[in-house]
Amino acid sequence: MDDIGLDGVVAAAEAHAIGHVGIRAPRLDARVLAHLRAAGLGVGAWAVNDADSVRRMLDLGIKVFTTDIPTTALALRAAR
């Protein structure tokens, strides 16, 4: 994303008929999420490896993400 920007991500997804993208958690915020969703893309996250990042992804409504702390992520999700 740093090299091609959000519009580049969208263009690449469209060019290759990709319906979902995974964004590194520190790069994913409400603005990025809104831009990608407005383009019709599903959005997931990766490297969600601490409780604060898990909470942030849950707050954003991200349903799919990778994590090294699955039991923590499940507990935080269940607490909501």
VENQUISUL-V374323 format. One record per backbone hydrogen bond with DSSP energy under -0.5 kcal/mol. NH is the residue of the N-H (numbers start at 0). CO is the residue of the C=O. If there is no record, write none. Layout:
# VENQUISUL-V374323
NH_CO + NH_CO
This chain:
# VENQUISUL-V374323
4_0 + 7_3 + 8_4 + 9_5 + 10_6 + 11_7 + 12_8 + 13_9 + 14_10 + 15_11 + 16_13 + 17_12 + 18_16 + 20_41 + 22_43 + 24_45 + 26_23 + 27_23 + 27_24 + 28_26 + 32_28 + 33_29 + 34_30 + 35_31 + 36_32 + 37_33 + 38_34 + 39_36 + 40_35 + 41_18 + 43_20 + 44_63 + 45_22 + 47_65 + 48_46 + 53_49 + 54_50 + 55_51 + 56_52 + 57_53 + 58_54 + 59_55 + 60_56 + 60_57 + 61_56 + 65_44 + 72_68 + 73_69 + 74_70 + 75_71 + 76_72 + 77_73 + 78_74 + 79_76
